[in-house]
C-alpha cells in the first residue's frame, strides 16, 4: 500500500508507516495535509 498526494501526486516513501505519521504531517512538495493523501494499491 502506498499513499499519494492528490494535489501534486507526491508519493509518500518514508520509513514510518503513513498511518503512524502525526496528524500535522504535510506533503513536502505542496504542503497538503494527510487528508489530501489517498491510499493506492
Ligand atoms: Zn502534495
mmCIF file of the protein (N, C-alpha, C, O) and its ligand, coordinates in Angstrom:
data_MODEL
# 
_entry.id   MODEL 
# 
loop_
_entity.id 
_entity.type 
_entity.pdbx_number_of_molecules 
1 polymer     1 
2 non-polymer 1 
# 
_entity_poly.entity_id                      1 
_entity_poly.type                           'polypeptide(L)' 
_entity_poly.nstd_linkage                   no 
_entity_poly.nstd_monomer                   no 
_entity_poly.pdbx_seq_one_letter_code       
;(UNK)(UNK)(UNK)(UNK)(UNK)(UNK)(UNK)(UNK)(UNK)(UNK)(UNK)(UNK)(UNK)(UNK)(UNK)(UNK)
(UNK)(UNK)(UNK)(UNK)(UNK)(UNK)(UNK)(UNK)(UNK)(UNK)(UNK)(UNK)(UNK)(UNK)(UNK)(UNK)
(UNK)(UNK)(UNK)(UNK)(UNK)(UNK)(UNK)(UNK)(UNK)
;
_entity_poly.pdbx_seq_one_letter_code_can   XXXXXXXXXXXXXXXXXXXXXXXXXXXXXXXXXXXXXXXXX 
_entity_poly.pdbx_strand_id                 A 
# 
loop_
_entity_poly_seq.entity_id 
_entity_poly_seq.num 
_entity_poly_seq.mon_id 
_entity_poly_seq.hetero 
1 1  UNK n 
1 2  UNK n 
1 3  UNK n 
1 4  UNK n 
1 5  UNK n 
1 6  UNK n 
1 7  UNK n 
1 8  UNK n 
1 9  UNK n 
1 10 UNK n 
1 11 UNK n 
1 12 UNK n 
1 13 UNK n 
1 14 UNK n 
1 15 UNK n 
1 16 UNK n 
1 17 UNK n 
1 18 UNK n 
1 19 UNK n 
1 20 UNK n 
1 21 UNK n 
1 22 UNK n 
1 23 UNK n 
1 24 UNK n 
1 25 UNK n 
1 26 UNK n 
1 27 UNK n 
1 28 UNK n 
1 29 UNK n 
1 30 UNK n 
1 31 UNK n 
1 32 UNK n 
1 33 UNK n 
1 34 UNK n 
1 35 UNK n 
1 36 UNK n 
1 37 UNK n 
1 38 UNK n 
1 39 UNK n 
1 40 UNK n 
1 41 UNK n 
# 
loop_
_struct_asym.id 
_struct_asym.entity_id 
A 1 
B 2 
# 
loop_
_chem_comp.id 
_chem_comp.type 
_chem_comp.mon_nstd_flag 
UNK 'L-peptide linking' . 
ZN  non-polymer         . 
# 
_pdbx_entity_nonpoly.entity_id   2 
_pdbx_entity_nonpoly.name        ? 
_pdbx_entity_nonpoly.comp_id     ZN 
# 
_pdbx_nonpoly_scheme.asym_id         B 
_pdbx_nonpoly_scheme.entity_id       2 
_pdbx_nonpoly_scheme.mon_id          ZN 
_pdbx_nonpoly_scheme.ndb_seq_num     1 
_pdbx_nonpoly_scheme.pdb_seq_num     101 
_pdbx_nonpoly_scheme.auth_seq_num    101 
_pdbx_nonpoly_scheme.pdb_mon_id      ZN 
_pdbx_nonpoly_scheme.auth_mon_id     ZN 
_pdbx_nonpoly_scheme.pdb_strand_id   A 
_pdbx_nonpoly_scheme.pdb_ins_code    . 
# 
loop_
_atom_site.group_PDB 
_atom_site.id 
_atom_site.type_symbol 
_atom_site.label_atom_id 
_atom_site.label_alt_id 
_atom_site.label_comp_id 
_atom_site.label_asym_id 
_atom_site.label_entity_id 
_atom_site.label_seq_id 
_atom_site.pdbx_PDB_ins_code 
_atom_site.Cartn_x 
_atom_site.Cartn_y 
_atom_site.Cartn_z 
_atom_site.occupancy 
_atom_site.B_iso_or_equiv 
_atom_site.pdbx_formal_charge 
_atom_site.auth_seq_id 
_atom_site.auth_comp_id 
_atom_site.auth_asym_id 
_atom_site.auth_atom_id 
_atom_site.pdbx_PDB_model_num 
ATOM   1   N  N  . UNK A 1 1  ? 0.850  -1.203 0.000  1.00 0.00 ? 1   UNK A N  1 
ATOM   2   C  CA . UNK A 1 1  ? 0.000  0.000  0.000  1.00 0.00 ? 1   UNK A CA 1 
ATOM   3   C  C  . UNK A 1 1  ? 0.881  1.247  0.000  1.00 0.00 ? 1   UNK A C  1 
ATOM   4   O  O  . UNK A 1 1  ? 1.802  1.368  0.809  1.00 0.00 ? 1   UNK A O  1 
ATOM   5   N  N  . UNK A 1 2  ? 0.596  2.152  -0.897 1.00 0.00 ? 2   UNK A N  1 
ATOM   6   C  CA . UNK A 1 2  ? 1.324  3.416  -0.902 1.00 0.00 ? 2   UNK A CA 1 
ATOM   7   C  C  . UNK A 1 2  ? 0.316  4.553  -0.845 1.00 0.00 ? 2   UNK A C  1 
ATOM   8   O  O  . UNK A 1 2  ? -0.853 4.400  -1.198 1.00 0.00 ? 2   UNK A O  1 
ATOM   9   N  N  . UNK A 1 3  ? 0.807  5.691  -0.392 1.00 0.00 ? 3   UNK A N  1 
ATOM   10  C  CA . UNK A 1 3  ? -0.063 6.850  -0.263 1.00 0.00 ? 3   UNK A CA 1 
ATOM   11  C  C  . UNK A 1 3  ? 0.420  7.958  -1.179 1.00 0.00 ? 3   UNK A C  1 
ATOM   12  O  O  . UNK A 1 3  ? 1.606  8.289  -1.205 1.00 0.00 ? 3   UNK A O  1 
ATOM   13  N  N  . UNK A 1 4  ? -0.511 8.528  -1.930 1.00 0.00 ? 4   UNK A N  1 
ATOM   14  C  CA . UNK A 1 4  ? -0.162 9.535  -2.922 1.00 0.00 ? 4   UNK A CA 1 
ATOM   15  C  C  . UNK A 1 4  ? -0.945 10.813 -2.660 1.00 0.00 ? 4   UNK A C  1 
ATOM   16  O  O  . UNK A 1 4  ? -2.152 10.782 -2.417 1.00 0.00 ? 4   UNK A O  1 
ATOM   17  N  N  . UNK A 1 5  ? -0.244 11.926 -2.714 1.00 0.00 ? 5   UNK A N  1 
ATOM   18  C  CA . UNK A 1 5  ? -0.890 13.230 -2.563 1.00 0.00 ? 5   UNK A CA 1 
ATOM   19  C  C  . UNK A 1 5  ? -1.782 13.486 -3.774 1.00 0.00 ? 5   UNK A C  1 
ATOM   20  O  O  . UNK A 1 5  ? -1.334 13.389 -4.916 1.00 0.00 ? 5   UNK A O  1 
ATOM   21  N  N  . UNK A 1 6  ? -3.035 13.811 -3.517 1.00 0.00 ? 6   UNK A N  1 
ATOM   22  C  CA . UNK A 1 6  ? -3.975 14.003 -4.618 1.00 0.00 ? 6   UNK A CA 1 
ATOM   23  C  C  . UNK A 1 6  ? -3.801 15.351 -5.297 1.00 0.00 ? 6   UNK A C  1 
ATOM   24  O  O  . UNK A 1 6  ? -4.371 15.585 -6.363 1.00 0.00 ? 6   UNK A O  1 
ATOM   25  N  N  . UNK A 1 7  ? -3.030 16.229 -4.703 1.00 0.00 ? 7   UNK A N  1 
ATOM   26  C  CA . UNK A 1 7  ? -2.839 17.561 -5.288 1.00 0.00 ? 7   UNK A CA 1 
ATOM   27  C  C  . UNK A 1 7  ? -1.635 17.585 -6.226 1.00 0.00 ? 7   UNK A C  1 
ATOM   28  O  O  . UNK A 1 7  ? -1.732 18.062 -7.357 1.00 0.00 ? 7   UNK A O  1 
ATOM   29  N  N  . UNK A 1 8  ? -0.489 17.064 -5.748 1.00 0.00 ? 8   UNK A N  1 
ATOM   30  C  CA . UNK A 1 8  ? 0.733  17.161 -6.560 1.00 0.00 ? 8   UNK A CA 1 
ATOM   31  C  C  . UNK A 1 8  ? 1.271  15.795 -6.980 1.00 0.00 ? 8   UNK A C  1 
ATOM   32  O  O  . UNK A 1 8  ? 2.282  15.712 -7.677 1.00 0.00 ? 8   UNK A O  1 
ATOM   33  N  N  . UNK A 1 9  ? 0.596  14.721 -6.556 1.00 0.00 ? 9   UNK A N  1 
ATOM   34  C  CA . UNK A 1 9  ? 0.969  13.357 -6.911 1.00 0.00 ? 9   UNK A CA 1 
ATOM   35  C  C  . UNK A 1 9  ? 2.274  12.896 -6.272 1.00 0.00 ? 9   UNK A C  1 
ATOM   36  O  O  . UNK A 1 9  ? 2.885  11.924 -6.714 1.00 0.00 ? 9   UNK A O  1 
ATOM   37  N  N  . UNK A 1 10 ? 2.695  13.610 -5.222 1.00 0.00 ? 10  UNK A N  1 
ATOM   38  C  CA . UNK A 1 10 ? 3.856  13.147 -4.467 1.00 0.00 ? 10  UNK A CA 1 
ATOM   39  C  C  . UNK A 1 10 ? 3.524  11.806 -3.824 1.00 0.00 ? 10  UNK A C  1 
ATOM   40  O  O  . UNK A 1 10 ? 2.450  11.628 -3.249 1.00 0.00 ? 10  UNK A O  1 
ATOM   41  N  N  . UNK A 1 11 ? 4.457  10.867 -3.929 1.00 0.00 ? 11  UNK A N  1 
ATOM   42  C  CA . UNK A 1 11 ? 4.246  9.544  -3.347 1.00 0.00 ? 11  UNK A CA 1 
ATOM   43  C  C  . UNK A 1 11 ? 5.038  9.413  -2.056 1.00 0.00 ? 11  UNK A C  1 
ATOM   44  O  O  . UNK A 1 11 ? 6.265  9.505  -2.058 1.00 0.00 ? 11  UNK A O  1 
ATOM   45  N  N  . UNK A 1 12 ? 4.319  9.194  -0.939 1.00 0.00 ? 12  UNK A N  1 
ATOM   46  C  CA . UNK A 1 12 ? 4.995  9.050  0.346  1.00 0.00 ? 12  UNK A CA 1 
ATOM   47  C  C  . UNK A 1 12 ? 5.848  7.789  0.347  1.00 0.00 ? 12  UNK A C  1 
ATOM   48  O  O  . UNK A 1 12 ? 5.387  6.713  -0.034 1.00 0.00 ? 12  UNK A O  1 
ATOM   49  N  N  . UNK A 1 13 ? 7.094  7.935  0.779  1.00 0.00 ? 13  UNK A N  1 
ATOM   50  C  CA . UNK A 1 13 ? 8.011  6.796  0.773  1.00 0.00 ? 13  UNK A CA 1 
ATOM   51  C  C  . UNK A 1 13 ? 8.943  6.891  1.975  1.00 0.00 ? 13  UNK A C  1 
ATOM   52  O  O  . UNK A 1 13 ? 10.166 6.915  1.832  1.00 0.00 ? 13  UNK A O  1 
ATOM   53  N  N  . UNK A 1 14 ? 8.343  6.944  3.158  1.00 0.00 ? 14  UNK A N  1 
ATOM   54  C  CA . UNK A 1 14 ? 9.151  7.077  4.359  1.00 0.00 ? 14  UNK A CA 1 
ATOM   55  C  C  . UNK A 1 14 ? 9.270  5.770  5.123  1.00 0.00 ? 14  UNK A C  1 
ATOM   56  O  O  . UNK A 1 14 ? 8.590  4.791  4.812  1.00 0.00 ? 14  UNK A O  1 
ATOM   57  N  N  . UNK A 1 15 ? 10.139 5.762  6.125  1.00 0.00 ? 15  UNK A N  1 
ATOM   58  C  CA . UNK A 1 15 ? 10.328 4.569  6.938  1.00 0.00 ? 15  UNK A CA 1 
ATOM   59  C  C  . UNK A 1 15 ? 9.138  4.327  7.862  1.00 0.00 ? 15  UNK A C  1 
ATOM   60  O  O  . UNK A 1 15 ? 8.801  3.184  8.174  1.00 0.00 ? 15  UNK A O  1 
ATOM   61  N  N  . UNK A 1 16 ? 8.509  5.415  8.293  1.00 0.00 ? 16  UNK A N  1 
ATOM   62  C  CA . UNK A 1 16 ? 7.360  5.310  9.187  1.00 0.00 ? 16  UNK A CA 1 
ATOM   63  C  C  . UNK A 1 16 ? 6.098  5.046  8.362  1.00 0.00 ? 16  UNK A C  1 
ATOM   64  O  O  . UNK A 1 16 ? 5.856  5.729  7.367  1.00 0.00 ? 16  UNK A O  1 
ATOM   65  N  N  . UNK A 1 17 ? 5.290  4.053  8.773  1.00 0.00 ? 17  UNK A N  1 
ATOM   66  C  CA . UNK A 1 17 ? 4.021  3.822  8.051  1.00 0.00 ? 17  UNK A CA 1 
ATOM   67  C  C  . UNK A 1 17 ? 3.181  5.098  8.011  1.00 0.00 ? 17  UNK A C  1 
ATOM   68  O  O  . UNK A 1 17 ? 3.119  5.844  8.989  1.00 0.00 ? 17  UNK A O  1 
ATOM   69  N  N  . UNK A 1 18 ? 2.545  5.334  6.884  1.00 0.00 ? 18  UNK A N  1 
ATOM   70  C  CA . UNK A 1 18 ? 1.795  6.583  6.729  1.00 0.00 ? 18  UNK A CA 1 
ATOM   71  C  C  . UNK A 1 18 ? 0.767  6.768  7.833  1.00 0.00 ? 18  UNK A C  1 
ATOM   72  O  O  . UNK A 1 18 ? 0.552  7.883  8.308  1.00 0.00 ? 18  UNK A O  1 
ATOM   73  N  N  . UNK A 1 19 ? 0.133  5.677  8.240  1.00 0.00 ? 19  UNK A N  1 
ATOM   74  C  CA . UNK A 1 19 ? -0.903 5.760  9.272  1.00 0.00 ? 19  UNK A CA 1 
ATOM   75  C  C  . UNK A 1 19 ? -0.352 6.252  10.608 1.00 0.00 ? 19  UNK A C  1 
ATOM   76  O  O  . UNK A 1 19 ? -1.095 6.775  11.438 1.00 0.00 ? 19  UNK A O  1 
ATOM   77  N  N  . UNK A 1 20 ? 0.954  6.082  10.809 1.00 0.00 ? 20  UNK A N  1 
ATOM   78  C  CA . UNK A 1 20 ? 1.552  6.463  12.082 1.00 0.00 ? 20  UNK A CA 1 
ATOM   79  C  C  . UNK A 1 20 ? 2.162  7.863  12.068 1.00 0.00 ? 20  UNK A C  1 
ATOM   80  O  O  . UNK A 1 20 ? 2.712  8.312  13.074 1.00 0.00 ? 20  UNK A O  1 
ATOM   81  N  N  . UNK A 1 21 ? 2.065  8.545  10.943 1.00 0.00 ? 21  UNK A N  1 
ATOM   82  C  CA . UNK A 1 21 ? 2.575  9.909  10.893 1.00 0.00 ? 21  UNK A CA 1 
ATOM   83  C  C  . UNK A 1 21 ? 1.707  10.812 11.756 1.00 0.00 ? 21  UNK A C  1 
ATOM   84  O  O  . UNK A 1 21 ? 0.515  10.551 11.916 1.00 0.00 ? 21  UNK A O  1 
ATOM   85  N  N  . UNK A 1 22 ? 2.288  11.877 12.318 1.00 0.00 ? 22  UNK A N  1 
ATOM   86  C  CA . UNK A 1 22 ? 1.488  12.797 13.125 1.00 0.00 ? 22  UNK A CA 1 
ATOM   87  C  C  . UNK A 1 22 ? 0.392  13.452 12.289 1.00 0.00 ? 22  UNK A C  1 
ATOM   88  O  O  . UNK A 1 22 ? 0.512  13.595 11.072 1.00 0.00 ? 22  UNK A O  1 
ATOM   89  N  N  . UNK A 1 23 ? -0.673 13.843 12.972 1.00 0.00 ? 23  UNK A N  1 
ATOM   90  C  CA . UNK A 1 23 ? -1.822 14.435 12.279 1.00 0.00 ? 23  UNK A CA 1 
ATOM   91  C  C  . UNK A 1 23 ? -1.455 15.714 11.529 1.00 0.00 ? 23  UNK A C  1 
ATOM   92  O  O  . UNK A 1 23 ? -2.134 16.108 10.580 1.00 0.00 ? 23  UNK A O  1 
ATOM   93  N  N  . UNK A 1 24 ? -0.365 16.360 11.971 1.00 0.00 ? 24  UNK A N  1 
ATOM   94  C  CA . UNK A 1 24 ? 0.018  17.616 11.313 1.00 0.00 ? 24  UNK A CA 1 
ATOM   95  C  C  . UNK A 1 24 ? 1.057  17.406 10.208 1.00 0.00 ? 24  UNK A C  1 
ATOM   96  O  O  . UNK A 1 24 ? 1.692  18.355 9.746  1.00 0.00 ? 24  UNK A O  1 
ATOM   97  N  N  . UNK A 1 25 ? 1.217  16.144 9.794  1.00 0.00 ? 25  UNK A N  1 
ATOM   98  C  CA . UNK A 1 25 ? 2.117  15.878 8.674  1.00 0.00 ? 25  UNK A CA 1 
ATOM   99  C  C  . UNK A 1 25 ? 1.641  16.636 7.446  1.00 0.00 ? 25  UNK A C  1 
ATOM   100 O  O  . UNK A 1 25 ? 0.445  16.719 7.171  1.00 0.00 ? 25  UNK A O  1 
ATOM   101 N  N  . UNK A 1 26 ? 2.605  17.189 6.713  1.00 0.00 ? 26  UNK A N  1 
ATOM   102 C  CA . UNK A 1 26 ? 2.257  17.902 5.481  1.00 0.00 ? 26  UNK A CA 1 
ATOM   103 C  C  . UNK A 1 26 ? 3.072  17.361 4.319  1.00 0.00 ? 26  UNK A C  1 
ATOM   104 O  O  . UNK A 1 26 ? 4.226  16.966 4.484  1.00 0.00 ? 26  UNK A O  1 
ATOM   105 N  N  . UNK A 1 27 ? 2.470  17.348 3.159  1.00 0.00 ? 27  UNK A N  1 
ATOM   106 C  CA . UNK A 1 27 ? 3.175  16.959 1.942  1.00 0.00 ? 27  UNK A CA 1 
ATOM   107 C  C  . UNK A 1 27 ? 4.405  17.858 1.779  1.00 0.00 ? 27  UNK A C  1 
ATOM   108 O  O  . UNK A 1 27 ? 4.284  19.082 1.813  1.00 0.00 ? 27  UNK A O  1 
ATOM   109 N  N  . UNK A 1 28 ? 5.598  17.251 1.600  1.00 0.00 ? 28  UNK A N  1 
ATOM   110 C  CA . UNK A 1 28 ? 6.819  18.058 1.485  1.00 0.00 ? 28  UNK A CA 1 
ATOM   111 C  C  . UNK A 1 28 ? 6.873  18.880 0.210  1.00 0.00 ? 28  UNK A C  1 
ATOM   112 O  O  . UNK A 1 28 ? 7.668  19.815 0.113  1.00 0.00 ? 28  UNK A O  1 
ATOM   113 N  N  . UNK A 1 29 ? 6.058  18.555 -0.753 1.00 0.00 ? 29  UNK A N  1 
ATOM   114 C  CA . UNK A 1 29 ? 6.081  19.273 -2.030 1.00 0.00 ? 29  UNK A CA 1 
ATOM   115 C  C  . UNK A 1 29 ? 5.095  20.438 -2.035 1.00 0.00 ? 29  UNK A C  1 
ATOM   116 O  O  . UNK A 1 29 ? 5.466  21.563 -2.369 1.00 0.00 ? 29  UNK A O  1 
ATOM   117 N  N  . UNK A 1 30 ? 3.840  20.175 -1.666 1.00 0.00 ? 30  UNK A N  1 
ATOM   118 C  CA . UNK A 1 30 ? 2.816  21.208 -1.799 1.00 0.00 ? 30  UNK A CA 1 
ATOM   119 C  C  . UNK A 1 30 ? 2.212  21.636 -0.464 1.00 0.00 ? 30  UNK A C  1 
ATOM   120 O  O  . UNK A 1 30 ? 1.425  22.581 -0.419 1.00 0.00 ? 30  UNK A O  1 
ATOM   121 N  N  . UNK A 1 31 ? 2.574  20.947 0.631  1.00 0.00 ? 31  UNK A N  1 
ATOM   122 C  CA . UNK A 1 31 ? 2.087  21.362 1.940  1.00 0.00 ? 31  UNK A CA 1 
ATOM   123 C  C  . UNK A 1 31 ? 0.695  20.889 2.289  1.00 0.00 ? 31  UNK A C  1 
ATOM   124 O  O  . UNK A 1 31 ? 0.122  21.338 3.281  1.00 0.00 ? 31  UNK A O  1 
ATOM   125 N  N  . UNK A 1 32 ? 0.139  19.993 1.494  1.00 0.00 ? 32  UNK A N  1 
ATOM   126 C  CA . UNK A 1 32 ? -1.196 19.478 1.787  1.00 0.00 ? 32  UNK A CA 1 
ATOM   127 C  C  . UNK A 1 32 ? -1.166 18.592 3.029  1.00 0.00 ? 32  UNK A C  1 
ATOM   128 O  O  . UNK A 1 32 ? -0.145 17.972 3.326  1.00 0.00 ? 32  UNK A O  1 
ATOM   129 N  N  . UNK A 1 33 ? -2.273 18.530 3.750  1.00 0.00 ? 33  UNK A N  1 
ATOM   130 C  CA . UNK A 1 33 ? -2.363 17.714 4.943  1.00 0.00 ? 33  UNK A CA 1 
ATOM   131 C  C  . UNK A 1 33 ? -2.582 16.251 4.617  1.00 0.00 ? 33  UNK A C  1 
ATOM   132 O  O  . UNK A 1 33 ? -2.751 15.880 3.456  1.00 0.00 ? 33  UNK A O  1 
ATOM   133 N  N  . UNK A 1 34 ? -2.576 15.408 5.668  1.00 0.00 ? 34  UNK A N  1 
ATOM   134 C  CA . UNK A 1 34 ? -2.766 13.968 5.474  1.00 0.00 ? 34  UNK A CA 1 
ATOM   135 C  C  . UNK A 1 34 ? -4.088 13.630 4.797  1.00 0.00 ? 34  UNK A C  1 
ATOM   136 O  O  . UNK A 1 34 ? -4.197 12.631 4.087  1.00 0.00 ? 34  UNK A O  1 
ATOM   137 N  N  . UNK A 1 35 ? -5.085 14.473 5.024  1.00 0.00 ? 35  UNK A N  1 
ATOM   138 C  CA . UNK A 1 35 ? -6.399 14.163 4.444  1.00 0.00 ? 35  UNK A CA 1 
ATOM   139 C  C  . UNK A 1 35 ? -6.422 14.316 2.926  1.00 0.00 ? 35  UNK A C  1 
ATOM   140 O  O  . UNK A 1 35 ? -7.391 13.934 2.270  1.00 0.00 ? 35  UNK A O  1 
ATOM   141 N  N  . UNK A 1 36 ? -5.334 14.882 2.369  1.00 0.00 ? 36  UNK A N  1 
ATOM   142 C  CA . UNK A 1 36 ? -5.263 15.014 0.919  1.00 0.00 ? 36  UNK A CA 1 
ATOM   143 C  C  . UNK A 1 36 ? -4.548 13.828 0.273  1.00 0.00 ? 36  UNK A C  1 
ATOM   144 O  O  . UNK A 1 36 ? -4.431 13.737 -0.949 1.00 0.00 ? 36  UNK A O  1 
ATOM   145 N  N  . UNK A 1 37 ? -4.075 12.923 1.130  1.00 0.00 ? 37  UNK A N  1 
ATOM   146 C  CA . UNK A 1 37 ? -3.410 11.729 0.596  1.00 0.00 ? 37  UNK A CA 1 
ATOM   147 C  C  . UNK A 1 37 ? -4.422 10.603 0.444  1.00 0.00 ? 37  UNK A C  1 
ATOM   148 O  O  . UNK A 1 37 ? -5.363 10.473 1.226  1.00 0.00 ? 37  UNK A O  1 
ATOM   149 N  N  . UNK A 1 38 ? -4.200 9.797  -0.585 1.00 0.00 ? 38  UNK A N  1 
ATOM   150 C  CA . UNK A 1 38 ? -5.105 8.697  -0.843 1.00 0.00 ? 38  UNK A CA 1 
ATOM   151 C  C  . UNK A 1 38 ? -4.301 7.403  -0.986 1.00 0.00 ? 38  UNK A C  1 
ATOM   152 O  O  . UNK A 1 38 ? -3.258 7.375  -1.641 1.00 0.00 ? 38  UNK A O  1 
ATOM   153 N  N  . UNK A 1 39 ? -4.798 6.344  -0.370 1.00 0.00 ? 39  UNK A N  1 
ATOM   154 C  CA . UNK A 1 39 ? -4.127 5.052  -0.464 1.00 0.00 ? 39  UNK A CA 1 
ATOM   155 C  C  . UNK A 1 39 ? -4.319 4.463  -1.852 1.00 0.00 ? 39  UNK A C  1 
ATOM   156 O  O  . UNK A 1 39 ? -5.405 4.517  -2.430 1.00 0.00 ? 39  UNK A O  1 
ATOM   157 N  N  . UNK A 1 40 ? -3.234 3.898  -2.372 1.00 0.00 ? 40  UNK A N  1 
ATOM   158 C  CA . UNK A 1 40 ? -3.323 3.241  -3.673 1.00 0.00 ? 40  UNK A CA 1 
ATOM   159 C  C  . UNK A 1 40 ? -2.702 1.860  -3.562 1.00 0.00 ? 40  UNK A C  1 
ATOM   160 O  O  . UNK A 1 40 ? -1.856 1.623  -2.700 1.00 0.00 ? 40  UNK A O  1 
ATOM   161 N  N  . UNK A 1 41 ? -3.115 0.954  -4.423 1.00 0.00 ? 41  UNK A N  1 
ATOM   162 C  CA . UNK A 1 41 ? -2.586 -0.416 -4.404 1.00 0.00 ? 41  UNK A CA 1 
ATOM   163 C  C  . UNK A 1 41 ? -1.112 -0.439 -4.754 1.00 0.00 ? 41  UNK A C  1 
ATOM   164 O  O  . UNK A 1 41 ? -0.502 -1.508 -4.787 1.00 0.00 ? 41  UNK A O  1 
HETATM 165 ZN ZN . ZN  B 2 .  ? 1.393  17.313 -2.395 1.00 0.00 ? 101 ZN  A ZN 1 
# 
